[in-house]
Amino acid sequence: MSSAWQLVKSAGLTLSEALKQAWKAVKLKSKLLSGIIEFSFAKKDGSIRKAIGTLDLALFDYEAKGSQKENYKSVAYYDLDANGFRSFSIGSLI
């Protein structure tokens, strides 16, 4: 629900649209935690980015450098093509 409210405030979406986008992001995060997933999102310049990523710690080597606060505006993932963490706005998820 926090993600949806952030989208209503920042992107000007209706509550219904924001809830749909937030729910898509929750399902994506769940899939990312369980394995390698291919997904798409719109970049800020309007182009479509197809990404292959994961959040399953068994699939990549990374040492955390501190605690991270939950960000309700974006989704962070480990990009397997770039071998690094990337993120995108929840509102841009396709």
C-alpha positions as CSV (number, residue, x, y, z in Angstrom):
1,M,0.0,0.0,0.0
2,S,2.9,2.3,0.7
3,S,4.2,1.9,-2.9
4,A,0.7,2.7,-4.3
5,W,0.5,5.9,-2.3
6,Q,4.0,6.9,-3.5
7,L,2.8,6.4,-7.1
8,V,-0.3,8.5,-6.4
9,K,1.7,11.3,-5.0
10,S,4.7,11.3,-7.4
11,A,3.3,10.0,-10.7
12,G,-0.2,11.4,-10.5
13,L,-1.8,7.9,-11.0
14,T,-5.2,7.1,-9.7
15,L,-5.4,4.9,-6.7
16,S,-6.6,2.0,-8.8
17,E,-3.7,2.3,-11.4
18,A,-1.2,2.7,-8.6
19,L,-2.4,-0.4,-6.8
20,K,-2.1,-2.4,-10.0
21,Q,1.5,-1.2,-10.5
22,A,2.4,-1.8,-6.8
23,W,0.9,-5.3,-7.0
24,K,3.0,-6.1,-10.2
25,A,6.1,-4.9,-8.3
26,V,5.3,-7.1,-5.3
27,K,4.9,-10.2,-7.6
28,L,8.1,-9.3,-9.4
29,K,10.1,-9.0,-6.2
30,S,8.8,-12.4,-5.1
31,K,9.9,-14.0,-8.4
32,L,13.3,-12.3,-8.2
33,L,13.9,-13.8,-4.8
34,S,13.2,-17.3,-6.1
35,G,15.4,-17.3,-9.2
36,I,16.4,-15.7,-12.5
37,I,13.6,-13.6,-14.1
38,E,13.3,-11.8,-17.4
39,F,11.2,-8.6,-17.2
40,S,10.8,-5.2,-18.9
41,F,10.4,-1.6,-17.8
42,A,10.3,1.8,-19.5
43,K,13.5,3.9,-19.0
44,K,13.3,7.6,-18.3
45,D,14.0,8.4,-22.0
46,G,11.0,6.3,-23.0
47,S,12.8,3.3,-24.4
48,I,12.0,-0.2,-23.2
49,R,14.6,-2.1,-21.2
50,K,14.5,-5.9,-21.2
51,A,16.4,-7.0,-18.1
52,I,17.5,-10.4,-16.7
53,G,17.9,-10.3,-13.0
54,T,17.6,-11.9,-9.6
55,L,17.6,-11.3,-5.9
56,D,18.5,-15.0,-5.0
57,L,21.8,-14.6,-3.1
58,A,22.8,-18.1,-4.2
59,L,23.1,-17.0,-7.8
60,F,25.6,-14.1,-7.4
61,D,28.4,-13.1,-5.1
62,Y,27.8,-9.9,-3.2
63,E,28.9,-8.6,0.2
64,A,26.4,-6.2,1.8
65,K,28.0,-2.9,2.9
66,G,25.4,-1.9,5.4
67,S,21.7,-2.0,6.1
68,Q,19.3,-0.7,3.5
69,K,16.0,1.1,4.2
70,E,13.0,-0.1,2.3
71,N,12.3,2.0,-0.8
72,Y,8.7,2.1,-1.8
73,K,9.3,4.0,-5.1
74,S,11.6,1.6,-6.8
75,V,12.6,-2.0,-7.3
76,A,16.3,-3.0,-6.9
77,Y,17.6,-6.1,-8.6
78,Y,20.9,-7.8,-9.5
79,D,21.4,-7.4,-13.3
80,L,23.0,-10.6,-14.6
81,D,24.1,-8.9,-17.9
82,A,25.8,-5.9,-16.1
83,N,26.9,-7.9,-13.1
84,G,25.7,-5.3,-10.7
85,F,22.7,-3.9,-8.9
86,R,20.2,-1.8,-10.8
87,S,16.9,-0.2,-10.0
88,F,13.8,1.2,-11.7
89,S,10.7,3.1,-10.7
90,I,7.7,0.9,-9.8
91,G,5.6,3.1,-12.1
92,S,7.7,2.1,-15.2
93,L,7.2,-1.7,-14.8
94,I,5.6,-3.2,-17.9
